[in-house]
């Protein structure tokens, strides 16, 4: 069986550096044969081992919302470039830390299997940072979404909630220990985060980075784009704004020590 990995890239947020790193991490952690396909609107700088295909065509407008990555709905059509059969989707900003082989043999080939959403522990919610599906299985979702994209986005908020609740035949989850959420399951709670770096949980094969924190933030430390990259910047924010906003510890809770294991894995 050829293991088929896919990813999607549009716009300027990620691009070739992320695609190339993801390919390299996959190649180090998978038993051949495998393919790695990127559906993209820009092929510049992408390494030759990556099979590039155009973004799948759609005949509806993708809503611009604060929540949900609805352009992923392009992957739900009856065709997916030249691919058929089972594919494993990976977000561009995750870190592969262990073997991916079992993600292809877990469950049945016809299953739709998602990572668990650690941000919503009391909701049976999947995470589409990592999910496996047969090409064409999610066509009913795309049709429903295409009929009124703004209404669906408003009702479900996140595309992963739409997939979780409406996938034909329901969804399954990958084992909890295989896929971990960096901020909720790796980063230590305050005040330990001030002194110790985030840990890599035992048996983790993939660490996902939903939200504002990216792998490069973990490598450098701090929280770039929030309070700054150094502890002194966080302490200053704590003094300047924390008590004024009645949330005195929010700035210190966001601080990260540099994480060496992310640097070790997140590379070409």
C-alpha positions as a LaTeX table, in Angstrom:
\begin{tabular}{lrrr}
\hline
Residue & $x$ (\AA) & $y$ (\AA) & $z$ (\AA) \\
\hline
Unk1 & 0.00 & 0.00 & 0.00 \\
Unk2 & 1.30 & 3.46 & $-0.90$ \\
Unk3 & 0.82 & 5.87 & 1.98 \\
Unk4 & $-0.60$ & 9.14 & 0.64 \\
Unk5 & 0.13 & 12.34 & 2.60 \\
Unk6 & $-1.50$ & 15.60 & 1.55 \\
Unk7 & $-1.33$ & 19.22 & 2.65 \\
Unk8 & $-2.80$ & 22.49 & 1.37 \\
Unk9 & $-1.26$ & 25.92 & 0.97 \\
Unk10 & $-2.80$ & 29.20 & $-0.14$ \\
Unk11 & $-1.85$ & 32.83 & 0.30 \\
Unk12 & 1.39 & 34.00 & 1.91 \\
Unk13 & 1.24 & 32.87 & 5.55 \\
Unk14 & 3.22 & 29.64 & 5.10 \\
Unk15 & 4.64 & 28.79 & 1.69 \\
Unk16 & 7.64 & 26.75 & 0.62 \\
Unk17 & 9.65 & 26.75 & 3.89 \\
Unk18 & 6.77 & 25.12 & 5.79 \\
Unk19 & 5.98 & 22.70 & 2.96 \\
Unk20 & 9.61 & 21.63 & 2.67 \\
Unk21 & 9.98 & 21.14 & 6.43 \\
Unk22 & 6.80 & 19.10 & 6.58 \\
Unk23 & 7.96 & 16.87 & 3.73 \\
Unk24 & 11.32 & 16.31 & 5.45 \\
Unk25 & 9.67 & 15.42 & 8.77 \\
Unk26 & 7.33 & 12.99 & 7.02 \\
Unk27 & 10.17 & 11.36 & 5.09 \\
Unk28 & 12.14 & 10.77 & 8.30 \\
Unk29 & 9.15 & 9.18 & 10.03 \\
Unk30 & 7.45 & 6.95 & 7.48 \\
Unk31 & 8.17 & 3.60 & 5.90 \\
Unk32 & 8.14 & 3.82 & 2.07 \\
Unk33 & 6.45 & 3.71 & $-0.33$ \\
Unk34 & 4.70 & 7.01 & 0.20 \\
Unk35 & 3.69 & 10.12 & $-1.71$ \\
Unk36 & 3.54 & 13.69 & $-0.48$ \\
Unk37 & 1.18 & 15.98 & $-2.38$ \\
Unk38 & 0.69 & 19.69 & $-1.77$ \\
Unk39 & $-2.35$ & 21.46 & $-3.21$ \\
Unk40 & $-1.14$ & 25.01 & $-3.64$ \\
Unk41 & $-1.51$ & 28.31 & $-5.48$ \\
Unk42 & 2.27 & 28.92 & $-5.53$ \\
Unk43 & 4.92 & 26.30 & $-6.36$ \\
Unk44 & 7.94 & 28.59 & $-6.03$ \\
Unk45 & 10.73 & 27.16 & $-3.87$ \\
Unk46 & 9.05 & 23.83 & $-3.16$ \\
Unk47 & 11.47 & 20.91 & $-3.18$ \\
Unk48 & 11.30 & 18.48 & $-6.08$ \\
Unk49 & 10.17 & 15.50 & $-4.00$ \\
Unk50 & 6.85 & 17.21 & $-3.29$ \\
Unk51 & 4.12 & 16.48 & $-5.83$ \\
Unk52 & 2.45 & 19.83 & $-6.43$ \\
Unk53 & $-1.11$ & 20.09 & $-7.69$ \\
Unk54 & $-3.37$ & 23.10 & $-8.16$ \\
Unk55 & $-5.90$ & 23.96 & $-5.49$ \\
Unk56 & $-9.06$ & 21.92 & $-6.18$ \\
Unk57 & $-11.67$ & 23.93 & $-8.03$ \\
Unk58 & $-14.78$ & 25.06 & $-6.18$ \\
Unk59 & $-17.88$ & 26.89 & $-7.40$ \\
Unk60 & $-18.67$ & 28.75 & $-4.18$ \\
Unk61 & $-17.14$ & 31.57 & $-2.16$ \\
Unk62 & $-15.24$ & 30.59 & 0.96 \\
Unk63 & $-16.34$ & 32.86 & 3.81 \\
Unk64 & $-13.71$ & 34.89 & 5.62 \\
Unk65 & $-14.33$ & 34.22 & 9.29 \\
Unk66 & $-12.34$ & 34.70 & 12.49 \\
Unk67 & $-12.88$ & 31.03 & 13.29 \\
Unk68 & $-12.47$ & 27.93 & 11.20 \\
Unk69 & $-10.19$ & 27.16 & 8.26 \\
Unk70 & $-12.94$ & 26.83 & 5.67 \\
Unk71 & $-10.63$ & 26.76 & 2.60 \\
Unk72 & $-9.95$ & 23.16 & 3.65 \\
Unk73 & $-13.39$ & 22.45 & 2.19 \\
Unk74 & $-11.64$ & 22.31 & $-1.19$ \\
Unk75 & $-10.43$ & 18.85 & $-0.14$ \\
Unk76 & $-13.94$ & 17.46 & 0.27 \\
Unk77 & $-14.80$ & 17.13 & $-3.43$ \\
Unk78 & $-15.36$ & 14.00 & $-5.53$ \\
Unk79 & $-11.86$ & 14.33 & $-6.97$ \\
Unk80 & $-8.59$ & 15.34 & $-5.36$ \\
Unk81 & $-6.16$ & 16.02 & $-8.18$ \\
Unk82 & $-4.71$ & 12.72 & $-9.37$ \\
Unk83 & $-5.24$ & 10.98 & $-6.04$ \\
Unk84 & $-7.71$ & 8.27 & $-5.11$ \\
Unk85 & $-8.18$ & 6.07 & $-2.10$ \\
Unk86 & $-7.18$ & 6.95 & 1.45 \\
Unk87 & $-5.23$ & 10.14 & 2.18 \\
Unk88 & $-3.79$ & 11.52 & 5.40 \\
Unk89 & $-4.01$ & 15.31 & 5.70 \\
Unk90 & $-1.42$ & 17.21 & 7.74 \\
Unk91 & $-1.42$ & 20.91 & 8.63 \\
Unk92 & 1.67 & 22.80 & 7.52 \\
Unk93 & 2.46 & 24.09 & 11.00 \\
Unk94 & 2.62 & 20.83 & 12.92 \\
Unk95 & 5.70 & 18.92 & 14.09 \\
Unk96 & 6.19 & 15.22 & 13.34 \\
Unk97 & 7.91 & 13.53 & 16.29 \\
Unk98 & 7.40 & 9.81 & 15.63 \\
Unk99 & 6.40 & 7.15 & 13.13 \\
Unk100 & 3.36 & 7.89 & 10.97 \\
Unk101 & 2.93 & 4.32 & 9.76 \\
Unk102 & 0.17 & 3.37 & 12.21 \\
Unk103 & $-1.96$ & 6.33 & 11.16 \\
Unk104 & $-2.53$ & 4.48 & 7.88 \\
Unk105 & $-3.41$ & 1.08 & 9.38 \\
Unk106 & $-5.58$ & 2.29 & 12.26 \\
Unk107 & $-9.29$ & 1.61 & 11.75 \\
Unk108 & $-10.80$ & 0.75 & 8.38 \\
Unk109 & $-9.83$ & 2.24 & 5.01 \\
Unk110 & $-13.30$ & 3.77 & 4.61 \\
Unk111 & $-13.22$ & 5.56 & 7.98 \\
Unk112 & $-12.97$ & 9.30 & 8.50 \\
Unk113 & $-10.51$ & 9.61 & 11.40 \\
Unk114 & $-9.57$ & 12.84 & 13.16 \\
Unk115 & $-7.25$ & 13.91 & 15.92 \\
Unk116 & $-9.00$ & 14.80 & 19.17 \\
Unk117 & $-9.55$ & 18.46 & 19.93 \\
Unk118 & $-7.83$ & 19.15 & 23.24 \\
Unk119 & $-9.17$ & 22.71 & 23.37 \\
Unk120 & $-12.73$ & 21.39 & 23.80 \\
Unk121 & $-12.36$ & 18.51 & 26.27 \\
Unk122 & $-16.08$ & 18.39 & 27.12 \\
Unk123 & $-17.20$ & 18.26 & 23.49 \\
Unk124 & $-16.70$ & 15.22 & 21.31 \\
Unk125 & $-14.87$ & 17.31 & 18.77 \\
Unk126 & $-12.26$ & 16.37 & 16.18 \\
Unk127 & $-9.25$ & 18.37 & 15.07 \\
Unk128 & $-8.58$ & 18.66 & 11.34 \\
Unk129 & $-4.90$ & 19.48 & 11.84 \\
Unk130 & $-4.52$ & 15.73 & 11.27 \\
Unk131 & $-7.26$ & 13.68 & 9.65 \\
Unk132 & $-7.59$ & 10.70 & 7.33 \\
Unk133 & $-10.36$ & 10.15 & 4.82 \\
Unk134 & $-11.09$ & 8.37 & 1.54 \\
Unk135 & $-11.14$ & 10.73 & $-1.45$ \\
Unk136 & $-14.78$ & 11.52 & $-2.26$ \\
Unk137 & $-16.19$ & 10.42 & 1.10 \\
Unk138 & $-16.87$ & 14.01 & 2.19 \\
Unk139 & $-18.73$ & 15.11 & $-0.96$ \\
Unk140 & $-22.03$ & 15.49 & 0.99 \\
Unk141 & $-20.26$ & 17.96 & 3.28 \\
Unk142 & $-19.01$ & 20.01 & 0.37 \\
Unk143 & $-22.45$ & 20.08 & $-1.23$ \\
Unk144 & $-24.09$ & 21.23 & 1.99 \\
Unk145 & $-21.42$ & 23.85 & 2.52 \\
Unk146 & $-21.56$ & 25.07 & $-1.08$ \\
Unk147 & $-25.32$ & 25.62 & $-0.81$ \\
Unk148 & $-24.81$ & 28.31 & 1.84 \\
Unk149 & $-21.20$ & 28.70 & 3.02 \\
Unk150 & $-21.88$ & 31.66 & 5.31 \\
Unk151 & $-24.80$ & 29.96 & 7.04 \\
Unk152 & $-22.78$ & 26.76 & 7.64 \\
Unk153 & $-19.78$ & 28.73 & 8.90 \\
Unk154 & $-22.01$ & 30.71 & 11.26 \\
Unk155 & $-23.79$ & 27.60 & 12.55 \\
Unk156 & $-20.72$ & 25.43 & 13.15 \\
Unk157 & $-18.03$ & 28.04 & 13.75 \\
Unk158 & $-15.15$ & 25.73 & 12.91 \\
Unk159 & $-14.81$ & 23.45 & 9.90 \\
Unk160 & $-13.67$ & 20.66 & 12.20 \\
Unk161 & $-16.97$ & 20.81 & 14.08 \\
Unk162 & $-18.82$ & 20.52 & 10.76 \\
Unk163 & $-16.73$ & 17.46 & 9.79 \\
Unk164 & $-17.13$ & 15.91 & 13.25 \\
Unk165 & $-20.89$ & 16.22 & 13.32 \\
Unk166 & $-21.83$ & 15.72 & 9.67 \\
Unk167 & $-19.31$ & 13.33 & 8.08 \\
Unk168 & $-21.15$ & 10.47 & 6.35 \\
Unk169 & $-21.13$ & 7.44 & 8.63 \\
Unk170 & $-19.68$ & 9.47 & 11.49 \\
Unk171 & $-16.05$ & 9.89 & 12.49 \\
Unk172 & $-13.49$ & 8.08 & 14.58 \\
Unk173 & $-10.55$ & 9.41 & 16.56 \\
Unk174 & $-6.89$ & 8.52 & 16.41 \\
Unk175 & $-5.54$ & 7.33 & 19.78 \\
Unk176 & $-5.20$ & 10.29 & 22.12 \\
Unk177 & $-1.51$ & 9.74 & 22.85 \\
Unk178 & $-0.46$ & 9.85 & 19.19 \\
Unk179 & $-1.39$ & 13.47 & 18.47 \\
Unk180 & $-0.79$ & 16.17 & 21.08 \\
Unk181 & $-1.71$ & 19.86 & 21.26 \\
Unk182 & 1.38 & 21.96 & 22.00 \\
Unk183 & $-0.21$ & 24.68 & 24.11 \\
Unk184 & $-2.58$ & 22.48 & 26.11 \\
Unk185 & $-0.65$ & 19.22 & 26.38 \\
Unk186 & 3.05 & 20.13 & 26.10 \\
Unk187 & 3.50 & 23.61 & 27.55 \\
Unk188 & 3.79 & 23.52 & 31.34 \\
Unk189 & 1.31 & 25.52 & 33.45 \\
Unk190 & 2.23 & 28.74 & 35.22 \\
Unk191 & 4.57 & 29.17 & 37.09 \\
Unk192 & 6.48 & 26.09 & 35.82 \\
Unk193 & 6.54 & 27.58 & 32.32 \\
Unk194 & 8.84 & 30.34 & 33.59 \\
Unk195 & 11.55 & 27.83 & 34.45 \\
Unk196 & 11.03 & 24.69 & 32.37 \\
Unk197 & 10.50 & 24.18 & 28.61 \\
Unk198 & 7.50 & 22.41 & 27.13 \\
Unk199 & 7.73 & 18.64 & 27.32 \\
Unk200 & 7.27 & 16.10 & 24.55 \\
Unk201 & 4.68 & 13.59 & 25.80 \\
Unk202 & 5.60 & 9.91 & 25.61 \\
Unk203 & 4.30 & 8.16 & 22.48 \\
Unk204 & 3.49 & 11.42 & 20.69 \\
Unk205 & 3.83 & 11.02 & 16.93 \\
Unk206 & 2.61 & 14.48 & 15.99 \\
Unk207 & 2.40 & 17.74 & 17.91 \\
Unk208 & $-0.11$ & 20.25 & 16.53 \\
Unk209 & 0.03 & 24.03 & 16.87 \\
Unk210 & $-3.52$ & 25.41 & 16.46 \\
Unk211 & $-4.05$ & 29.05 & 17.34 \\
Unk212 & $-1.45$ & 31.74 & 17.74 \\
Unk213 & 1.65 & 29.73 & 18.71 \\
Unk214 & 3.77 & 28.42 & 15.83 \\
Unk215 & 6.76 & 26.04 & 15.89 \\
Unk216 & 9.18 & 28.93 & 15.39 \\
Unk217 & 7.77 & 30.55 & 18.55 \\
Unk218 & 8.53 & 27.38 & 20.48 \\
Unk219 & 12.07 & 27.24 & 19.07 \\
Unk220 & 12.84 & 30.86 & 19.99 \\
Unk221 & 10.89 & 31.03 & 23.24 \\
Unk222 & 8.63 & 33.81 & 24.47 \\
Unk223 & 5.48 & 34.28 & 22.44 \\
Unk224 & 6.18 & 36.35 & 19.37 \\
Unk225 & 3.28 & 38.62 & 18.48 \\
Unk226 & 1.96 & 38.68 & 22.00 \\
Unk227 & 4.12 & 40.05 & 24.84 \\
Unk228 & 7.52 & 39.46 & 23.26 \\
Unk229 & 10.26 & 36.89 & 23.10 \\
Unk230 & 11.98 & 37.47 & 26.46 \\
Unk231 & 10.95 & 37.01 & 30.06 \\
Unk232 & 11.76 & 40.68 & 30.77 \\
Unk233 & 9.24 & 41.75 & 28.11 \\
Unk234 & 6.61 & 39.53 & 29.69 \\
Unk235 & 7.37 & 40.91 & 33.14 \\
Unk236 & 7.05 & 44.44 & 31.78 \\
Unk237 & 3.67 & 43.63 & 30.27 \\
Unk238 & 2.67 & 42.09 & 33.59 \\
Unk239 & 3.51 & 45.37 & 35.35 \\
Unk240 & 2.13 & 47.70 & 32.69 \\
Unk241 & $-1.15$ & 46.04 & 31.82 \\
Unk242 & $-1.85$ & 42.98 & 33.94 \\
Unk243 & $-3.36$ & 44.50 & 37.05 \\
Unk244 & $-5.04$ & 47.26 & 35.03 \\
Unk245 & $-7.01$ & 44.61 & 33.12 \\
Unk246 & $-7.74$ & 42.50 & 36.22 \\
Unk247 & $-5.88$ & 39.64 & 34.57 \\
Unk248 & $-2.46$ & 40.01 & 36.22 \\
Unk249 & $-1.03$ & 36.66 & 35.26 \\
Unk250 & $-2.13$ & 36.32 & 31.64 \\
Unk251 & 1.18 & 37.71 & 30.39 \\
Unk252 & 3.31 & 35.40 & 32.51 \\
Unk253 & 1.21 & 32.36 & 31.59 \\
Unk254 & 2.07 & 32.96 & 27.93 \\
Unk255 & 5.83 & 32.86 & 28.36 \\
Unk256 & 7.76 & 29.88 & 26.91 \\
Unk257 & 11.30 & 28.71 & 27.38 \\
Unk258 & 12.97 & 27.68 & 24.07 \\
Unk259 & 12.00 & 24.10 & 23.23 \\
Unk260 & 14.92 & 22.04 & 21.93 \\
Unk261 & 12.88 & 19.03 & 20.83 \\
Unk262 & 10.82 & 21.23 & 18.50 \\
Unk263 & 14.05 & 22.55 & 16.94 \\
Unk264 & 15.34 & 18.98 & 16.58 \\
Unk265 & 12.28 & 17.77 & 14.67 \\
Unk266 & 11.08 & 20.90 & 12.84 \\
Unk267 & 13.77 & 21.06 & 10.17 \\
Unk268 & 14.59 & 19.96 & 6.66 \\
\hline
\end{tabular}
